[in-house]
């Protein structure tokens, strides 16, 4: 399994929109889990608890979009 996260600085989106996009991405073949969140400390902690190693090192702020995926390796 591949786990990857990326940070898009100063990209604010409404949480309802992000939940909808996360759900649609998670339904795609090969994607086990998708999370699109704003980089608040609480959201970053949720991803860290879910096994996204190194997520704390992104240096996200509350106005940053964090995109995290867990996908099949093949």
N, CA, C and O atoms as a Tripos MOL2 file, in Angstrom:
@<TRIPOS>MOLECULE
protein
  296   295    74     0     0
PROTEIN
NO_CHARGES

@<TRIPOS>ATOM
      1 N           0.8330   -1.1710    0.0000 N.3       1 UNK1
      2 CA          0.0000    0.0000    0.0000 C.3       1 UNK1
      3 C           0.8830    1.2410    0.0000 C.2       1 UNK1
      4 O           1.9100    1.2930    0.6770 O.2       1 UNK1
      5 N           0.4710    2.2190   -0.7570 N.am      2 UNK2
      6 CA          1.1670    3.4980   -0.8510 C.3       2 UNK2
      7 C           0.3850    4.5270   -0.0410 C.2       2 UNK2
      8 O          -0.8370    4.6220   -0.1520 O.2       2 UNK2
      9 N           1.0970    5.2890    0.7670 N.am      3 UNK3
     10 CA          0.5000    6.3820    1.5280 C.3       3 UNK3
     11 C           1.2240    7.6580    1.1370 C.2       3 UNK3
     12 O           2.4500    7.7330    1.2180 O.2       3 UNK3
     13 N           0.4690    8.6560    0.7150 N.am      4 UNK4
     14 CA          1.0780    9.9020    0.2570 C.3       4 UNK4
     15 C           0.2270   11.0840    0.6940 C.2       4 UNK4
     16 O          -1.0020   11.0120    0.7060 O.2       4 UNK4
     17 N           0.8940   12.1640    1.0500 N.am      5 UNK5
     18 CA          0.2060   13.4070    1.4180 C.3       5 UNK5
     19 C           0.9240   14.5720    0.7670 C.2       5 UNK5
     20 O           2.1440   14.5590    0.6060 O.2       5 UNK5
     21 N           0.1520   15.5730    0.3980 N.am      6 UNK6
     22 CA          0.7330   16.7830   -0.1590 C.3       6 UNK6
     23 C          -0.0020   17.9980    0.4020 C.2       6 UNK6
     24 O          -1.1500   17.9060    0.8360 O.2       6 UNK6
     25 N           0.6770   19.1150    0.3810 N.am      7 UNK7
     26 CA          0.1630   20.3510    0.9560 C.3       7 UNK7
     27 C           0.0090   21.3880   -0.1500 C.2       7 UNK7
     28 O           0.9300   21.6080   -0.9360 O.2       7 UNK7
     29 N          -1.1490   22.0190   -0.2070 N.am      8 UNK8
     30 CA         -1.3900   23.1260   -1.1300 C.3       8 UNK8
     31 C          -1.6380   24.3660   -0.2780 C.2       8 UNK8
     32 O          -2.6890   24.5020    0.3480 O.2       8 UNK8
     33 N          -0.6720   25.2560   -0.2600 N.am      9 UNK9
     34 CA         -0.7330   26.4200    0.6270 C.3       9 UNK9
     35 C          -1.7990   27.4180    0.1880 C.2       9 UNK9
     36 O          -2.0360   27.6320   -1.0010 O.2       9 UNK9
     37 N          -2.4290   28.0190    1.1890 N.am     10 UNK10
     38 CA         -3.4200   29.0780    0.9790 C.3      10 UNK10
     39 C          -4.5120   28.6840   -0.0090 C.2      10 UNK10
     40 O          -4.8650   29.4560   -0.9010 O.2      10 UNK10
     41 N          -5.0380   27.4810    0.1580 N.am     11 UNK11
     42 CA         -6.1340   26.9800   -0.6830 C.3      11 UNK11
     43 C          -7.2810   26.5790    0.2320 C.2      11 UNK11
     44 O          -7.3860   25.4160    0.6230 O.2      11 UNK11
     45 N          -8.1210   27.5080    0.5690 N.am     12 UNK12
     46 CA         -9.2290   27.2200    1.4830 C.3      12 UNK12
     47 C         -10.4300   26.6710    0.7200 C.2      12 UNK12
     48 O         -10.7980   27.1920   -0.3330 O.2      12 UNK12
     49 N         -11.0420   25.6090    1.2630 N.am     13 UNK13
     50 CA        -12.2780   25.0480    0.7290 C.3      13 UNK13
     51 C         -13.1980   24.7120    1.8940 C.2      13 UNK13
     52 O         -12.7380   24.3760    2.9860 O.2      13 UNK13
     53 N         -14.4800   24.8050    1.6560 N.am     14 UNK14
     54 CA        -15.4960   24.4580    2.6350 C.3      14 UNK14
     55 C         -15.4070   22.9780    2.9780 C.2      14 UNK14
     56 O         -15.1400   22.1500    2.1070 O.2      14 UNK14
     57 N         -15.6310   22.6460    4.2470 N.am     15 UNK15
     58 CA        -15.4850   21.2580    4.6970 C.3      15 UNK15
     59 C         -16.4840   20.3150    4.0320 C.2      15 UNK15
     60 O         -16.1520   19.1560    3.7860 O.2      15 UNK15
     61 N         -17.6830   20.7730    3.7390 N.am     16 UNK16
     62 CA        -18.6690   19.9150    3.0710 C.3      16 UNK16
     63 C         -18.1850   19.5550    1.6720 C.2      16 UNK16
     64 O         -18.3050   18.4060    1.2480 O.2      16 UNK16
     65 N         -17.6440   20.5270    0.9590 N.am     17 UNK17
     66 CA        -17.0820   20.2640   -0.3690 C.3      17 UNK17
     67 C         -15.9450   19.2550   -0.2770 C.2      17 UNK17
     68 O         -15.8730   18.3260   -1.0820 O.2      17 UNK17
     69 N         -15.0590   19.4280    0.6940 N.am     18 UNK18
     70 CA        -13.9270   18.5150    0.8470 C.3      18 UNK18
     71 C         -14.3800   17.1010    1.1840 C.2      18 UNK18
     72 O         -13.7860   16.1340    0.7070 O.2      18 UNK18
     73 N         -15.4170   16.9660    1.9930 N.am     19 UNK19
     74 CA        -15.9440   15.6290    2.3060 C.3      19 UNK19
     75 C         -16.5090   14.9600    1.0590 C.2      19 UNK19
     76 O         -16.3240   13.7590    0.8640 O.2      19 UNK19
     77 N         -17.1880   15.7150    0.2260 N.am     20 UNK20
     78 CA        -17.7470   15.1520   -1.0090 C.3      20 UNK20
     79 C         -16.6430   14.6860   -1.9500 C.2      20 UNK20
     80 O         -16.7240   13.5990   -2.5230 O.2      20 UNK20
     81 N         -15.6210   15.5060   -2.1050 N.am     21 UNK21
     82 CA        -14.5060   15.1280   -2.9860 C.3      21 UNK21
     83 C         -13.7690   13.9190   -2.4160 C.2      21 UNK21
     84 O         -13.3960   13.0170   -3.1660 O.2      21 UNK21
     85 N         -13.5570   13.8900   -1.1090 N.am     22 UNK22
     86 CA        -12.8990   12.7420   -0.4680 C.3      22 UNK22
     87 C         -13.6740   11.4590   -0.7250 C.2      22 UNK22
     88 O         -13.0840   10.4240   -1.0330 O.2      22 UNK22
     89 N         -14.9870   11.5250   -0.6020 N.am     23 UNK23
     90 CA        -15.8260   10.3500   -0.8360 C.3      23 UNK23
     91 C         -15.7060    9.8780   -2.2810 C.2      23 UNK23
     92 O         -15.5730    8.6810   -2.5340 O.2      23 UNK23
     93 N         -15.7520   10.8100   -3.2260 N.am     24 UNK24
     94 CA        -15.6510   10.4440   -4.6480 C.3      24 UNK24
     95 C         -14.2950    9.8290   -4.9630 C.2      24 UNK24
     96 O         -14.2140    8.8490   -5.7040 O.2      24 UNK24
     97 N         -13.2370   10.3920   -4.4080 N.am     25 UNK25
     98 CA        -11.9040    9.8260   -4.6310 C.3      25 UNK25
     99 C         -11.7850    8.4360   -4.0250 C.2      25 UNK25
    100 O         -11.1930    7.5420   -4.6300 O.2      25 UNK25
    101 N         -12.3420    8.2480   -2.8360 N.am     26 UNK26
    102 CA        -12.2670    6.9480   -2.1630 C.3      26 UNK26
    103 C         -12.9940    5.8550   -2.9320 C.2      26 UNK26
    104 O         -12.7060    4.6730   -2.7450 O.2      26 UNK26
    105 N         -13.9190    6.2270   -3.7830 N.am     27 UNK27
    106 CA        -14.6740    5.2640   -4.5850 C.3      27 UNK27
    107 C         -13.9370    4.8310   -5.8520 C.2      27 UNK27
    108 O         -14.3860    3.9210   -6.5490 O.2      27 UNK27
    109 N         -12.8140    5.4720   -6.1520 N.am     28 UNK28
    110 CA        -12.0710    5.1550   -7.3680 C.3      28 UNK28
    111 C         -11.2860    3.8580   -7.1960 C.2      28 UNK28
    112 O         -10.8130    3.5610   -6.0990 O.2      28 UNK28
    113 N         -11.1430    3.0800   -8.2810 N.am     29 UNK29
    114 CA        -10.3760    1.8310   -8.2000 C.3      29 UNK29
    115 C          -8.9420    2.0830   -7.7250 C.2      29 UNK29
    116 O          -8.2730    3.0030   -8.1970 O.2      29 UNK29
    117 N          -8.4890    1.2670   -6.8020 N.am     30 UNK30
    118 CA         -7.1240    1.3530   -6.2990 C.3      30 UNK30
    119 C          -6.9330    2.3070   -5.1440 C.2      30 UNK30
    120 O          -5.8930    2.2770   -4.4860 O.2      30 UNK30
    121 N          -7.9190    3.1590   -4.8810 N.am     31 UNK31
    122 CA         -7.8250    4.1000   -3.7670 C.3      31 UNK31
    123 C          -8.5250    3.4820   -2.5600 C.2      31 UNK31
    124 O          -9.7240    3.2080   -2.6050 O.2      31 UNK31
    125 N          -7.7790    3.2670   -1.4920 N.am     32 UNK32
    126 CA         -8.3480    2.6940   -0.2760 C.3      32 UNK32
    127 C          -8.9330    3.7590    0.6460 C.2      32 UNK32
    128 O          -9.9170    3.5140    1.3430 O.2      32 UNK32
    129 N          -8.3280    4.9340    0.6450 N.am     33 UNK33
    130 CA         -8.7710    6.0030    1.5310 C.3      33 UNK33
    131 C          -8.2730    7.3240    0.9780 C.2      33 UNK33
    132 O          -7.1100    7.4440    0.5910 O.2      33 UNK33
    133 N          -9.1460    8.3080    0.9410 N.am     34 UNK34
    134 CA         -8.7640    9.6480    0.5010 C.3      34 UNK34
    135 C          -9.2470   10.6470    1.5410 C.2      34 UNK34
    136 O         -10.3760   10.5610    2.0220 O.2      34 UNK34
    137 N          -8.3940   11.5840    1.8770 N.am     35 UNK35
    138 CA         -8.7590   12.6350    2.8240 C.3      35 UNK35
    139 C          -8.2990   13.9720    2.2660 C.2      35 UNK35
    140 O          -7.1120   14.1760    2.0130 O.2      35 UNK35
    141 N          -9.2340   14.8630    2.0810 N.am     36 UNK36
    142 CA         -8.9370   16.2430    1.7340 C.3      36 UNK36
    143 C          -9.4040   17.0690    2.9170 C.2      36 UNK36
    144 O         -10.5950   17.1170    3.2220 O.2      36 UNK36
    145 N          -8.4690   17.7130    3.5740 N.am     37 UNK37
    146 CA         -8.7800   18.4330    4.8080 C.3      37 UNK37
    147 C          -8.0500   19.7650    4.8290 C.2      37 UNK37
    148 O          -7.0550   19.9560    4.1290 O.2      37 UNK37
    149 N          -8.5530   20.6710    5.6310 N.am     38 UNK38
    150 CA         -7.8160   21.8860    5.9140 C.3      38 UNK38
    151 C          -6.7800   21.5440    6.9850 C.2      38 UNK38
    152 O          -7.0120   20.6760    7.8260 O.2      38 UNK38
    153 N          -5.6490   22.2250    6.9490 N.am     39 UNK39
    154 CA         -4.5100   21.8570    7.7870 C.3      39 UNK39
    155 C          -4.5680   22.3300    9.2230 C.2      39 UNK39
    156 O          -3.5630   22.7930    9.7620 O.2      39 UNK39
    157 N          -5.7190   22.2220    9.8490 N.am     40 UNK40
    158 CA         -5.8230   22.5960   11.2630 C.3      40 UNK40
    159 C          -5.0810   21.5710   12.1200 C.2      40 UNK40
    160 O          -4.9330   20.4200   11.7090 O.2      40 UNK40
    161 N          -4.6190   21.9660   13.2890 N.am     41 UNK41
    162 CA         -3.9270   21.0040   14.1540 C.3      41 UNK41
    163 C          -4.7620   19.7510   14.4420 C.2      41 UNK41
    164 O          -4.2270   18.6420   14.4500 O.2      41 UNK41
    165 N          -6.0610   19.9190   14.6780 N.am     42 UNK42
    166 CA         -6.9250   18.7720   14.9640 C.3      42 UNK42
    167 C          -6.9980   17.8300   13.7610 C.2      42 UNK42
    168 O          -6.9010   16.6150   13.9280 O.2      42 UNK42
    169 N          -7.1650   18.3710   12.5520 N.am     43 UNK43
    170 CA         -7.2310   17.5340   11.3520 C.3      43 UNK43
    171 C          -5.9130   16.8110   11.0960 C.2      43 UNK43
    172 O          -5.9100   15.6440   10.7050 O.2      43 UNK43
    173 N          -4.8040   17.4930   11.3110 N.am     44 UNK44
    174 CA         -3.4930   16.8640   11.1260 C.3      44 UNK44
    175 C          -3.3260   15.7190   12.1170 C.2      44 UNK44
    176 O          -2.7900   14.6690   11.7650 O.2      44 UNK44
    177 N          -3.7770   15.9120   13.3480 N.am     45 UNK45
    178 CA         -3.6900   14.8440   14.3490 C.3      45 UNK45
    179 C          -4.5390   13.6420   13.9510 C.2      45 UNK45
    180 O          -4.1300   12.5010   14.1670 O.2      45 UNK45
    181 N          -5.7090   13.8800   13.3750 N.am     46 UNK46
    182 CA         -6.5650   12.7800   12.9110 C.3      46 UNK46
    183 C          -5.8370   11.9570   11.8520 C.2      46 UNK46
    184 O          -5.8760   10.7270   11.8930 O.2      46 UNK46
    185 N          -5.1760   12.6180   10.9080 N.am     47 UNK47
    186 CA         -4.4240   11.8870    9.8810 C.3      47 UNK47
    187 C          -3.2380   11.1440   10.4820 C.2      47 UNK47
    188 O          -2.9510   10.0130   10.0880 O.2      47 UNK47
    189 N          -2.5550   11.7590   11.4200 N.am     48 UNK48
    190 CA         -1.4280   11.0830   12.0720 C.3      48 UNK48
    191 C          -1.9130    9.8310   12.7940 C.2      48 UNK48
    192 O          -1.2630    8.7870   12.7370 O.2      48 UNK48
    193 N          -3.0430    9.9320   13.4650 N.am     49 UNK49
    194 CA         -3.6180    8.7770   14.1610 C.3      49 UNK49
    195 C          -4.0700    7.6920   13.1920 C.2      49 UNK49
    196 O          -4.1230    6.5160   13.5530 O.2      49 UNK49
    197 N          -4.3970    8.0850   11.9520 N.am     50 UNK50
    198 CA         -4.8370    7.1310   10.9290 C.3      50 UNK50
    199 C          -3.6610    6.4700   10.2120 C.2      50 UNK50
    200 O          -3.8590    5.6640    9.3020 O.2      50 UNK50
    201 N          -2.4320    6.8130   10.6230 N.am     51 UNK51
    202 CA         -1.2710    6.1370   10.0610 C.3      51 UNK51
    203 C          -0.5440    6.8760    8.9640 C.2      51 UNK51
    204 O           0.2790    6.2820    8.2680 O.2      51 UNK51
    205 N          -0.8210    8.1520    8.7880 N.am     52 UNK52
    206 CA         -0.0870    8.9370    7.7990 C.3      52 UNK52
    207 C           1.2000    9.4440    8.4430 C.2      52 UNK52
    208 O           1.2240   10.5260    9.0290 O.2      52 UNK52
    209 N           2.2590    8.6630    8.3310 N.am     53 UNK53
    210 CA          3.5450    9.0260    8.9180 C.3      53 UNK53
    211 C           4.0940   10.2810    8.2490 C.2      53 UNK53
    212 O           3.9920   10.4370    7.0320 O.2      53 UNK53
    213 N           4.6670   11.1610    9.0350 N.am     54 UNK54
    214 CA          5.2890   12.3680    8.5110 C.3      54 UNK54
    215 C           4.3260   13.4950    8.2190 C.2      54 UNK54
    216 O           4.7440   14.5500    7.7420 O.2      54 UNK54
    217 N           3.0470   13.3010    8.4920 N.am     55 UNK55
    218 CA          2.0610   14.3410    8.2070 C.3      55 UNK55
    219 C           2.3400   15.6010    9.0240 C.2      55 UNK55
    220 O           2.0630   16.7110    8.5680 O.2      55 UNK55
    221 N           2.8820   15.4350   10.2220 N.am     56 UNK56
    222 CA          3.2060   16.5920   11.0630 C.3      56 UNK56
    223 C           4.2910   17.4540   10.4310 C.2      56 UNK56
    224 O           4.3410   18.6610   10.6670 O.2      56 UNK56
    225 N           5.1530   16.8450    9.6360 N.am     57 UNK57
    226 CA          6.2590   17.5570    9.0210 C.3      57 UNK57
    227 C           5.8770   18.4250    7.8390 C.2      57 UNK57
    228 O           6.7290   19.1360    7.3060 O.2      57 UNK57
    229 N           4.6300   18.3910    7.4150 N.am     58 UNK58
    230 CA          4.2130   19.2190    6.2830 C.3      58 UNK58
    231 C           4.1820   20.7000    6.6290 C.2      58 UNK58
    232 O           4.3090   21.5470    5.7460 O.2      58 UNK58
    233 N           4.0160   21.0130    7.8940 N.am     59 UNK59
    234 CA          3.9620   22.4130    8.3060 C.3      59 UNK59
    235 C           2.6930   23.1140    7.8590 C.2      59 UNK59
    236 O           2.7230   24.2940    7.5110 O.2      59 UNK59
    237 N           1.5830   22.3960    7.8650 N.am     60 UNK60
    238 CA          0.3150   22.9450    7.3890 C.3      60 UNK60
    239 C          -0.2570   23.9680    8.3630 C.2      60 UNK60
    240 O          -0.0760   23.8710    9.5760 O.2      60 UNK60
    241 N          -0.9530   24.9500    7.7940 N.am     61 UNK61
    242 CA         -1.6930   25.9130    8.6070 C.3      61 UNK61
    243 C          -3.1820   25.7480    8.3140 C.2      61 UNK61
    244 O          -3.5660   24.9800    7.4330 O.2      61 UNK61
    245 N          -3.9940   26.4540    9.0370 N.am     62 UNK62
    246 CA         -5.4470   26.3280    8.9010 C.3      62 UNK62
    247 C          -5.9670   26.7600    7.5340 C.2      62 UNK62
    248 O          -7.0790   26.3910    7.1590 O.2      62 UNK62
    249 N          -5.1880   27.5330    6.7830 N.am     63 UNK63
    250 CA         -5.5940   27.9740    5.4460 C.3      63 UNK63
    251 C          -5.0310   27.1020    4.3350 C.2      63 UNK63
    252 O          -5.2100   27.4140    3.1580 O.2      63 UNK63
    253 N          -4.3560   26.0200    4.6860 N.am     64 UNK64
    254 CA         -3.7410   25.1350    3.6950 C.3      64 UNK64
    255 C          -4.5890   23.8890    3.4850 C.2      64 UNK64
    256 O          -5.1820   23.3630    4.4270 O.2      64 UNK64
    257 N          -4.6390   23.4250    2.2490 N.am     65 UNK65
    258 CA         -5.3380   22.1910    1.9160 C.3      65 UNK65
    259 C          -4.3490   21.0370    1.9790 C.2      65 UNK65
    260 O          -3.2630   21.1150    1.4050 O.2      65 UNK65
    261 N          -4.7180   19.9740    2.6670 N.am     66 UNK66
    262 CA         -3.9040   18.7650    2.7440 C.3      66 UNK66
    263 C          -4.6580   17.6610    2.0090 C.2      66 UNK66
    264 O          -5.8180   17.3810    2.3080 O.2      66 UNK66
    265 N          -3.9830   17.0390    1.0430 N.am     67 UNK67
    266 CA         -4.5490   15.9260    0.2840 C.3      67 UNK67
    267 C          -3.7590   14.6810    0.6610 C.2      67 UNK67
    268 O          -2.5440   14.6310    0.4710 O.2      67 UNK67
    269 N          -4.4450   13.6800    1.1930 N.am     68 UNK68
    270 CA         -3.7930   12.4460    1.6340 C.3      68 UNK68
    271 C          -4.5210   11.2510    1.0320 C.2      68 UNK68
    272 O          -5.7500   11.1830    1.0370 O.2      68 UNK68
    273 N          -3.7350   10.3150    0.5150 N.am     69 UNK69
    274 CA         -4.2910    9.1170   -0.1080 C.3      69 UNK69
    275 C          -3.5990    7.8750    0.4080 C.2      69 UNK69
    276 O          -2.4020    7.8850    0.6950 O.2      69 UNK69
    277 N          -4.3680    6.8070    0.5220 N.am     70 UNK70
    278 CA         -3.8310    5.4620    0.7050 C.3      70 UNK70
    279 C          -4.3240    4.6730   -0.4970 C.2      70 UNK70
    280 O          -5.5250    4.6040   -0.7580 O.2      70 UNK70
    281 N          -3.3820    4.0750   -1.2300 N.am     71 UNK71
    282 CA         -3.7440    3.3990   -2.4700 C.3      71 UNK71
    283 C          -3.0010    2.0850   -2.6000 C.2      71 UNK71
    284 O          -1.9730    1.8670   -1.9590 O.2      71 UNK71
    285 N          -3.5460    1.1990   -3.4510 N.am     72 UNK72
    286 CA         -2.8630   -0.0470   -3.7590 C.3      72 UNK72
    287 C          -1.5370    0.2670   -4.4330 C.2      72 UNK72
    288 O          -1.4230    1.2580   -5.1540 O.2      72 UNK72
    289 N          -0.5420   -0.5660   -4.2030 N.am     73 UNK73
    290 CA          0.7820   -0.3160   -4.7700 C.3      73 UNK73
    291 C           0.9070   -0.7860   -6.2080 C.2      73 UNK73
    292 O           1.9000   -0.4710   -6.8650 O.2      73 UNK73
    293 N          -0.0600   -1.5230   -6.7160 N.am     74 UNK74
    294 CA          0.0560   -1.9940   -8.1000 C.3      74 UNK74
    295 C          -0.8060   -1.2050   -9.0450 C.2      74 UNK74
    296 O          -0.8180   -1.4800  -10.2440 O.2      74 UNK74
@<TRIPOS>BOND
     1     1     2 1
     2     2     3 1
     3     3     4 2
     4     3     5 am
     5     5     6 1
     6     6     7 1
     7     7     8 2
     8     7     9 am
     9     9    10 1
    10    10    11 1
    11    11    12 2
    12    11    13 am
    13    13    14 1
    14    14    15 1
    15    15    16 2
    16    15    17 am
    17    17    18 1
    18    18    19 1
    19    19    20 2
    20    19    21 am
    21    21    22 1
    22    22    23 1
    23    23    24 2
    24    23    25 am
    25    25    26 1
    26    26    27 1
    27    27    28 2
    28    27    29 am
    29    29    30 1
    30    30    31 1
    31    31    32 2
    32    31    33 am
    33    33    34 1
    34    34    35 1
    35    35    36 2
    36    35    37 am
    37    37    38 1
    38    38    39 1
    39    39    40 2
    40    39    41 am
    41    41    42 1
    42    42    43 1
    43    43    44 2
    44    43    45 am
    45    45    46 1
    46    46    47 1
    47    47    48 2
    48    47    49 am
    49    49    50 1
    50    50    51 1
    51    51    52 2
    52    51    53 am
    53    53    54 1
    54    54    55 1
    55    55    56 2
    56    55    57 am
    57    57    58 1
    58    58    59 1
    59    59    60 2
    60    59    61 am
    61    61    62 1
    62    62    63 1
    63    63    64 2
    64    63    65 am
    65    65    66 1
    66    66    67 1
    67    67    68 2
    68    67    69 am
    69    69    70 1
    70    70    71 1
    71    71    72 2
    72    71    73 am
    73    73    74 1
    74    74    75 1
    75    75    76 2
    76    75    77 am
    77    77    78 1
    78    78    79 1
    79    79    80 2
    80    79    81 am
    81    81    82 1
    82    82    83 1
    83    83    84 2
    84    83    85 am
    85    85    86 1
    86    86    87 1
    87    87    88 2
    88    87    89 am
    89    89    90 1
    90    90    91 1
    91    91    92 2
    92    91    93 am
    93    93    94 1
    94    94    95 1
    95    95    96 2
    96    95    97 am
    97    97    98 1
    98    98    99 1
    99    99   100 2
   100    99   101 am
   101   101   102 1
   102   102   103 1
   103   103   104 2
   104   103   105 am
   105   105   106 1
   106   106   107 1
   107   107   108 2
   108   107   109 am
   109   109   110 1
   110   110   111 1
   111   111   112 2
   112   111   113 am
   113   113   114 1
   114   114   115 1
   115   115   116 2
   116   115   117 am
   117   117   118 1
   118   118   119 1
   119   119   120 2
   120   119   121 am
   121   121   122 1
   122   122   123 1
   123   123   124 2
   124   123   125 am
   125   125   126 1
   126   126   127 1
   127   127   128 2
   128   127   129 am
   129   129   130 1
   130   130   131 1
   131   131   132 2
   132   131   133 am
   133   133   134 1
   134   134   135 1
   135   135   136 2
   136   135   137 am
   137   137   138 1
   138   138   139 1
   139   139   140 2
   140   139   141 am
   141   141   142 1
   142   142   143 1
   143   143   144 2
   144   143   145 am
   145   145   146 1
   146   146   147 1
   147   147   148 2
   148   147   149 am
   149   149   150 1
   150   150   151 1
   151   151   152 2
   152   151   153 am
   153   153   154 1
   154   154   155 1
   155   155   156 2
   156   155   157 am
   157   157   158 1
   158   158   159 1
   159   159   160 2
   160   159   161 am
   161   161   162 1
   162   162   163 1
   163   163   164 2
   164   163   165 am
   165   165   166 1
   166   166   167 1
   167   167   168 2
   168   167   169 am
   169   169   170 1
   170   170   171 1
   171   171   172 2
   172   171   173 am
   173   173   174 1
   174   174   175 1
   175   175   176 2
   176   175   177 am
   177   177   178 1
   178   178   179 1
   179   179   180 2
   180   179   181 am
   181   181   182 1
   182   182   183 1
   183   183   184 2
   184   183   185 am
   185   185   186 1
   186   186   187 1
   187   187   188 2
   188   187   189 am
   189   189   190 1
   190   190   191 1
   191   191   192 2
   192   191   193 am
   193   193   194 1
   194   194   195 1
   195   195   196 2
   196   195   197 am
   197   197   198 1
   198   198   199 1
   199   199   200 2
   200   199   201 am
   201   201   202 1
   202   202   203 1
   203   203   204 2
   204   203   205 am
   205   205   206 1
   206   206   207 1
   207   207   208 2
   208   207   209 am
   209   209   210 1
   210   210   211 1
   211   211   212 2
   212   211   213 am
   213   213   214 1
   214   214   215 1
   215   215   216 2
   216   215   217 am
   217   217   218 1
   218   218   219 1
   219   219   220 2
   220   219   221 am
   221   221   222 1
   222   222   223 1
   223   223   224 2
   224   223   225 am
   225   225   226 1
   226   226   227 1
   227   227   228 2
   228   227   229 am
   229   229   230 1
   230   230   231 1
   231   231   232 2
   232   231   233 am
   233   233   234 1
   234   234   235 1
   235   235   236 2
   236   235   237 am
   237   237   238 1
   238   238   239 1
   239   239   240 2
   240   239   241 am
   241   241   242 1
   242   242   243 1
   243   243   244 2
   244   243   245 am
   245   245   246 1
   246   246   247 1
   247   247   248 2
   248   247   249 am
   249   249   250 1
   250   250   251 1
   251   251   252 2
   252   251   253 am
   253   253   254 1
   254   254   255 1
   255   255   256 2
   256   255   257 am
   257   257   258 1
   258   258   259 1
   259   259   260 2
   260   259   261 am
   261   261   262 1
   262   262   263 1
   263   263   264 2
   264   263   265 am
   265   265   266 1
   266   266   267 1
   267   267   268 2
   268   267   269 am
   269   269   270 1
   270   270   271 1
   271   271   272 2
   272   271   273 am
   273   273   274 1
   274   274   275 1
   275   275   276 2
   276   275   277 am
   277   277   278 1
   278   278   279 1
   279   279   280 2
   280   279   281 am
   281   281   282 1
   282   282   283 1
   283   283   284 2
   284   283   285 am
   285   285   286 1
   286   286   287 1
   287   287   288 2
   288   287   289 am
   289   289   290 1
   290   290   291 1
   291   291   292 2
   292   291   293 am
   293   293   294 1
   294   294   295 1
   295   295   296 2
@<TRIPOS>SUBSTRUCTURE
     1 UNK1         2 RESIDUE 1 A UNK
     2 UNK2         6 RESIDUE 1 A UNK
     3 UNK3        10 RESIDUE 1 A UNK
     4 UNK4        14 RESIDUE 1 A UNK
     5 UNK5        18 RESIDUE 1 A UNK
     6 UNK6        22 RESIDUE 1 A UNK
     7 UNK7        26 RESIDUE 1 A UNK
     8 UNK8        30 RESIDUE 1 A UNK
     9 UNK9        34 RESIDUE 1 A UNK
    10 UNK10       38 RESIDUE 1 A UNK
    11 UNK11       42 RESIDUE 1 A UNK
    12 UNK12       46 RESIDUE 1 A UNK
    13 UNK13       50 RESIDUE 1 A UNK
    14 UNK14       54 RESIDUE 1 A UNK
    15 UNK15       58 RESIDUE 1 A UNK
    16 UNK16       62 RESIDUE 1 A UNK
    17 UNK17       66 RESIDUE 1 A UNK
    18 UNK18       70 RESIDUE 1 A UNK
    19 UNK19       74 RESIDUE 1 A UNK
    20 UNK20       78 RESIDUE 1 A UNK
    21 UNK21       82 RESIDUE 1 A UNK
    22 UNK22       86 RESIDUE 1 A UNK
    23 UNK23       90 RESIDUE 1 A UNK
    24 UNK24       94 RESIDUE 1 A UNK
    25 UNK25       98 RESIDUE 1 A UNK
    26 UNK26      102 RESIDUE 1 A UNK
    27 UNK27      106 RESIDUE 1 A UNK
    28 UNK28      110 RESIDUE 1 A UNK
    29 UNK29      114 RESIDUE 1 A UNK
    30 UNK30      118 RESIDUE 1 A UNK
    31 UNK31      122 RESIDUE 1 A UNK
    32 UNK32      126 RESIDUE 1 A UNK
    33 UNK33      130 RESIDUE 1 A UNK
    34 UNK34      134 RESIDUE 1 A UNK
    35 UNK35      138 RESIDUE 1 A UNK
    36 UNK36      142 RESIDUE 1 A UNK
    37 UNK37      146 RESIDUE 1 A UNK
    38 UNK38      150 RESIDUE 1 A UNK
    39 UNK39      154 RESIDUE 1 A UNK
    40 UNK40      158 RESIDUE 1 A UNK
    41 UNK41      162 RESIDUE 1 A UNK
    42 UNK42      166 RESIDUE 1 A UNK
    43 UNK43      170 RESIDUE 1 A UNK
    44 UNK44      174 RESIDUE 1 A UNK
    45 UNK45      178 RESIDUE 1 A UNK
    46 UNK46      182 RESIDUE 1 A UNK
    47 UNK47      186 RESIDUE 1 A UNK
    48 UNK48      190 RESIDUE 1 A UNK
    49 UNK49      194 RESIDUE 1 A UNK
    50 UNK50      198 RESIDUE 1 A UNK
    51 UNK51      202 RESIDUE 1 A UNK
    52 UNK52      206 RESIDUE 1 A UNK
    53 UNK53      210 RESIDUE 1 A UNK
    54 UNK54      214 RESIDUE 1 A UNK
    55 UNK55      218 RESIDUE 1 A UNK
    56 UNK56      222 RESIDUE 1 A UNK
    57 UNK57      226 RESIDUE 1 A UNK
    58 UNK58      230 RESIDUE 1 A UNK
    59 UNK59      234 RESIDUE 1 A UNK
    60 UNK60      238 RESIDUE 1 A UNK
    61 UNK61      242 RESIDUE 1 A UNK
    62 UNK62      246 RESIDUE 1 A UNK
    63 UNK63      250 RESIDUE 1 A UNK
    64 UNK64      254 RESIDUE 1 A UNK
    65 UNK65      258 RESIDUE 1 A UNK
    66 UNK66      262 RESIDUE 1 A UNK
    67 UNK67      266 RESIDUE 1 A UNK
    68 UNK68      270 RESIDUE 1 A UNK
    69 UNK69      274 RESIDUE 1 A UNK
    70 UNK70      278 RESIDUE 1 A UNK
    71 UNK71      282 RESIDUE 1 A UNK
    72 UNK72      286 RESIDUE 1 A UNK
    73 UNK73      290 RESIDUE 1 A UNK
    74 UNK74      294 RESIDUE 1 A UNK
